[in-house]
Amino acid sequence: MKCMSQVRAFGLILAAIGIAIPCSRIATAQNGTEATDKLIFQEIREHNELMKNLEYLSDDIGPRLTGSDQLQRSVDWASGLARRYGLQSVHVEPWKLAHSWQRGSAQGRILKPVSRSLTIAAAGWSPGTTGSVHGNIVYVHAKNVKELEAYRAKLSGSIVILQEPFDLTWQASPSPESPVPPIQIPEPPPDRMKISDEAQFNAVRAKFFKDQGVAAALRDSDKSHALLTMVNAGDQYDPAPITTAMLTHEGYSLIWRLLQQGPVEVELSLSNSFSREPVDAYNTVAELRGSEKPDEVVIICAHLDSWDLGTGTTDDGTGVVAVLEAMRAIKALGLQPKRTIRMVLFTGEEQGQVGSREYVKQHESELGKISAVLADDSGAGRLSTIRLNQNFAAHRLVDLVLAPMGELNLVEPGMDRYYGSDYASFNEVGVPGFATSGTQPDYYRTHHSEADTFDKVREDGVIQATQVLAGWAYNTAQLPELLPRD
């Protein structure tokens, strides 16, 4: 928008909420905000500790599986850094998971009709096998309980697969002309009944497999170039009913092709372990206290946990260091936001936003005072916009917040709804939860895999993302009112 259109838009918004301010004062406020944003951006550009912090988090601490000692090291590190930056009310907030999980060894091999080694890794919270197990591959394509019954008394000792190989054409043959999906793919509003039915069937199917003596289940990793990916096998941090393992797409596809010709026999050996008792995980919290309305809060957040095949650099180490740096920059400049700006580094995100859901429960009494939440979980590329997740009521005010940030080259806020990270926990209770969004072609090719490592980072992207977080947080804290609920 042009300057005068920004001023007119601001005036209309304020009028709509019953605040009358002369246009001259609106223009002055806009100019003041833009000047402050420029100072913030300059501070981040010239004095940031982004790459140093990210390298330490990635290489020295490494993968940060929820419930692990390495995650606890990262919580202690982030808390210490927040204190060194002079942030206020630095503390951790505990929540419990039923069992921590530790990955052990994993081997796999096709025995018949060919002899071939398989690259394999246990899925999260999968139990191991009892020694080495081998069995015939069975494709179980049942979509409901009635179809599942057709497999009764036919699966003992078998190793099951549940789907055809993924189509990875877009990953295997990337080119500048190829369409690249966004970091987070928009989804339609969830059909709660359908989700419930699917979850119920998955639970029934897993118990059926255990009762029928299935030896293991194999899944396609959905990555090109022999990379593995990681997902959950267990639910709510409990051990999965049967051993579940991820295969490379190439290995899974080979098994599928061989199965079209005749029986396929596979041998597996996986060793994993669980804690006997529940363990604590922690969300890390720090603030810049508001000068006028300290009980009203603007939140910027990321998730400190990661999967454990790589080092969790882009998912979500970049978000973690960006949130910390945004807070540092605002504090270093001596700025005094009207509302409290709070950072939260969640844990348990990779197992279904568990830490942020726990945060919402623990902070139920203050949800009405949270203006909005912005989560950075978008990899290492430059950001192009902020996604509002169908909060149409907030669109005009967010336009106003972003208007002074023109040098960051953001486009119109996106309205598609997403469910892929911690902001969703806030949307579900009516708090505006927004997401950063950008275009990083390699993100889906590497996240959750062995290739999610420090060498994938683009420094210019992380700097710009930090500037977006800091500018958005400060400008939102200065608004005359809380952002509207949708």
N, C-alpha and C positions, 0 to 999 in steps of 0.2 A: 504494500500500500504506500501511497505518497504521504508526505508529512501531514497535509491538511486533512486527508481522509482518515488518518490515524486519530487526529484530534477530534474530528466529528464523531468517529466511532466511539471514542472514549466518552465524549459528552453524552451520546445517546445511551451508553451503558449505564453511566452514573445517573442519568435522568430516570432510567427504567427502575433503578433500585432506590430512587428517592433522594438522590444527592445532587444538589445544584452547585456547579462550580463554573465560573466564567471561563470562556475559551482561552483567554490569556494565561490563566493559571494552569489549564490542562496542557497547553503547549510548553509552559515552563517545566511542568512535571515530567513531560516526555523528554525534553531536552536534558533535564537533570538525570533521568534514568539512563539515557543513552550515554552520557558522559561517565556515569558510574560503571556501566557495563564495560565500556572501553578500558577503564582502569582494571577491572576484574580480568578481562581477557589478556591485557598486557602482563599483569602479574603472573597469570598461568603460563603464558607464552615464554616469559623470560626467566622465571624463577621456579618452575615446576620440578618436582621430584618423581615424575611419573615413571620414567623408564627404570630408574634405580629401584624404585619400590616394586615395580612389576617383575623385574629380573630376580629380585630377592624372593618374592612370593612364589615365582615359578620354579626357579632353580634351586634355591636353598631350602625352602619349605616343601615345594613340590605338590603332588596331588593331595586333595583335601576331602576325602570321603567322610560323609557325616558319621560321627561317632568315633573317628580315628584320632590317634595322637597327633597326626599332622594337622588336622583341622583345629585341634586345641592350640597348637603352636601358632597357627595363623590368627586365631582369636586373640591370643596374648600379644602378638606382634601388632595387629591393627589397633588394639586398645592402647598400647604403648605409643604408637605413632600419633593417635588422636590426642593423647596427653601432651606429647612433645609439641604438637601444633597449637596448643593452648585452647583446645575445645573444652566445653563445659559439660558437666554431668556425664562424664565418660563412665560407662558401666556395661556389664553383660547381663542378659536376661535368660535364665535357663528354661529349657523344656526337655522332656524325656522321650527317648526312643526305646522301644521294647528290647532290641538287641543291636549291638554293633556287629559289623561283619568284616571279616578279613579274608582277602583273596589268597588262595594258595596256588599250587601248580595246576597246569592243565595240558593234557595231551589228547590228541585225536588222530584216528587213522581209518581210512577205508580199507577193509580187508578183501572184499569181493564186490564186483567182478574184477576190480583192479586193485593194486596196492598203491596207496597214495597218502602221504601225510597231510593233515589238516591243521590250519592255524585256527586256534580256538581259545575262548575265554569264557569263564563262568559269568552268567548274568548276575546283577546285583541281588544279594540276599538269597542266592541259590545254595542249597546244600551241596556237598561233594558226593561223589560216588563211593561205594564201598569197594575199594580197590579198583581193579580194572573191570569194566563191563563191556560186553559186546552184544549186539542184537541187530535184527533186520530193521531197515527203515520202513516206517508205515506213514503214509500221507493221510492224516485225519482231517477231512474237510467238512466235518459236521458243523452246522451253523446254529443248531438248537438242541435241546435235550433229547427230543425224539430221534433225530439223526444220529446223535451220539450213541444211543442204545444199539445201533447196528454194529458197533465195534465191541460190544460186551463179549468177554471170553476170547478175544482175538488179539490182545495186545501184550500179553505177559512176556516180559523180557525184551520187548521191542523198543526202538528209539523213534520217537514220533517227530514229524514236521507238520506244520499247520497251514502253510501257504505256499504259493508259487514264488519263485524268485522275484525280487523287485525289478522294475524297469529303471535302470540307471543311465539311460542314454544321455540325459542332460549333464550328468557328472562325468561320464567316461569320455565325452567328446566336447569339452568346452571350447568356445571360440568367442571372439569379441562380438560376433553377430548373434550368438546364442542367447535366448532369453534367460535371465538370471532371476531366480525367485528372490523375494525379499527375505530379510533376516528372519522375520516371523511371518508365517503364512496366515492370512485372515481366515477366520472360521465363522460359520453361521452361529447364531445364538444356540447354546447347548439345549438339546432335547433331553431334559432330566430323566424322563421315563426311559428313553432309549439307552442313555448312559447307564442307568440303574440295571436295566435288563441285560446289557452286555457284561457289566461287572459281575452280575449274578451268574450268568452263564459261564464266564471265565472261571469263577470260583468252583462251580459245579464240575466243569470239565477237568480242572486240575485235581480235584478230589477223586473224580472218576479214574483218571490216569493212575493216581497213586493206588487206589483200590484194585485196579486191574493189573498192577505189577509192571507198569511202564518203567523202563530203565532210565530214560532221560528224554528231554525235548531239545530240539535244535532250532535256532532262528537265524534268518538272514541278517547280516549286519547293515545292509542298506548303505554301503560305502563302496566307492571304486578303489582300484589300485591296492587291493589286498589289505585295506584298513579294517580294523574291527570297530564296532561301536558298542556303547553300553546302555542298557536299560534295566528296569527292575524286573526281577522274577518274583520276589516276595511282596507282600502287601503290609503296610503299616509297620515296617521293620521287623516282621516275623519271618522265619524261614519259609521259603517256597515249598509246596508239597512235594515236588520232584526236582531233580537236578535239571537245570536249564542252562544252555550254553549258546553263545554267539559264535557263528562261523563267518569267515570272510565271505563276501558275495560270490567270489570265484569258487570257493570250496562248496558253498551251498548250491550254487548253480550246477556244479559238476555232479553232485549227488542227485539233483533233480533230473538231469539229463540221463544219467545211468538208470534211474528208477523207471524211466519210460521204456527201457529195454528189458528190465527184469529185476530180480531181487538184488538189493544192495545191503551189505553187511558192514557195520561200523564198530570200531572199538574206541572207548573213551575212558579217561581217568582224570578226575578233578578232585582237588583237595581244598576245601574252604572251612572256615570256623566262625562261630558266633560267640558273643559274650553270654554268660549264663544269666546275668541280671540286667535290668534296664540301665542305661547310661544317660548322662546329661549331655545335651548339646546347648550352644549358646548363641543368641543374637547379640551383636555388638552395637551399642548405641552411644551417640555423642551429640551435642547440641551447640548452637550459637543462640543464646537466649534473646528473645524478642524485647525491644525497648519499650513498646507501647502496649502490645497484646501478647504477652509471653505465654499465655495459656492456649493461644491458637498456633497451629503447627503446620509447617510445610515440610514434607519428607522427601529426601532423595535417597535411593537405596540401590543395592546390588546384592548378589549372593556370594558368600565367601566359600561355600562348599563347592566341590567339583567331583566329577567321576575320576577314576584312578588309573586309567590307561595312559593318559598323557599327564600334563601338569596343570591343566585347567587355566591356561593363560588367557584364551579368548572367551572362555565360558567358565567363570566370569571374572577372571583376574583383572581384565581391562576395566570392567565396571567398578570393581572394588577400589582400585587405585584412583580412578576418576572421581568417585564420590569423596574419598579422603582428600584429594587435591582440591576439589571445589570448596570444601569446607576450609582448608588451609588458606586458600587465596582470599576468601571473604574475611577471615579472621586477621590475616596479615595486613590487610588494608585498613583495619580498624573500623570497618563498616558496622553499623548498628541497624539490622533489619527490624522492621516494626513487629513482625511475628517471629516466633522461634523457628529456626531452620534446624531440622533434625536429620542426621544420617542414621540409617540402619543397615547393617551388613547381616543379612539373613543366612541361616543354615538350613539344610534339609530341602532346598529348592529342587534338587535333582530327583528327589523321590516324591514330587507332587506338591511343591510349595508348602511343605509341612511347617517350617519355621515361621513363615509369614502368617500362616493360619493360626499358629499358636500366639503370635504377637497380637493379632486381631482380637483373640479371646482375652488375652491379658490386659488389653487396653480398651476394652469395650466401653468404659465410662467416658473416654475422651474422643471417641470416634466422631462425634458431632463437631469437634473443634479442629479436626484435621482438614485443612483447605484442600489439599490434593497430595498425591504420591506420584513421584516419577521414578521409574525403575530403569536402570541402564544394564541391559543384558543382551547387547546387540553386537558383540564381537569387537574387532579392531579397526574397522573402516570408519570413514567420516559419516556423521549423522546427516540425514536429509530432512528429517521432520520429527515431530512428536505425535504419537498416535493417541487419540482421545477415547478410543474404545466406545464409540457411539454415545458419548456424553455431549449431545448437541447443545445443551443449555450452557456449557462452558466454552463453546467455540469462540465467541466474540471476545471474551476476556482473555483467553489464551492467545488470540491474535494480538491483543494489546500487549501482553507479556512478551511476546516474541518480536514485536515491531522494533524496539530499540536494539535488537541483536542482529541487524541487517548484515553486518560483515561476516557472519557465520554461514550465510548462504542457505538458510533453511527455506523450505517450501511450505505451502499451506498445510496446517495440521491435518493429519489423516483421521478419518472417522471409523474405519473398519474396526471391528471388535476382535480382540485376541485373548487367548487363554494360556499363553505359554510361559509366564513367569510370575514373580511375586506380586505385581500390581493386581493380578486377578483376585487375590485374597481380599483386597480392599474393595474392588468393584462388587464383589458378592455381598458385601454388607452396606453398600450404598455410598462408600467414600470414593471420590473421583480417583481412579487409578490409571495413570498414563504410562506409556512406554516410549523409550527412544527407538528410532528406526533409521536404518541406513542400508547401504548396498555394499556387501562384502562377498564377492563371488565364492571365496574359498571357505566361508563359514560352515555351511552345511556339509562340505566335503571333509572337514577336519574335526568339527566339534564332537565331543564324547569319544574321541579316538586317540590313538597313540600320537597323532600328529597335532594335537592341540598343545602347542609348545611356544616358547618365547620368540622363536625365529619367525613366527607368522605375524608379528605385530607391526603395524604401521604407526610410527610415532606421531605423524601429523594427524592421523585419525583419532588417536587417544587424546591428544591435546584439544582438538576441536570438540570432541565429546565432553570433555571436562568443562570447557567454556560454556557449552549448552547447558549442562547441569547447573553450573554456578549462576549463570545469567537467569535461567528459568527460576531457580530457587529464590534468588534475591528479589527479582521483579514480582514474583507471586506473593512474597512476604510483604511487599509494599502496597498491594492492592487495597482499595478502601473496604472491601468485604471479602469473605471467604468465597472461593469458587463455588458455583451452584452445583447441587446434586442434579442428576438427570432423572 
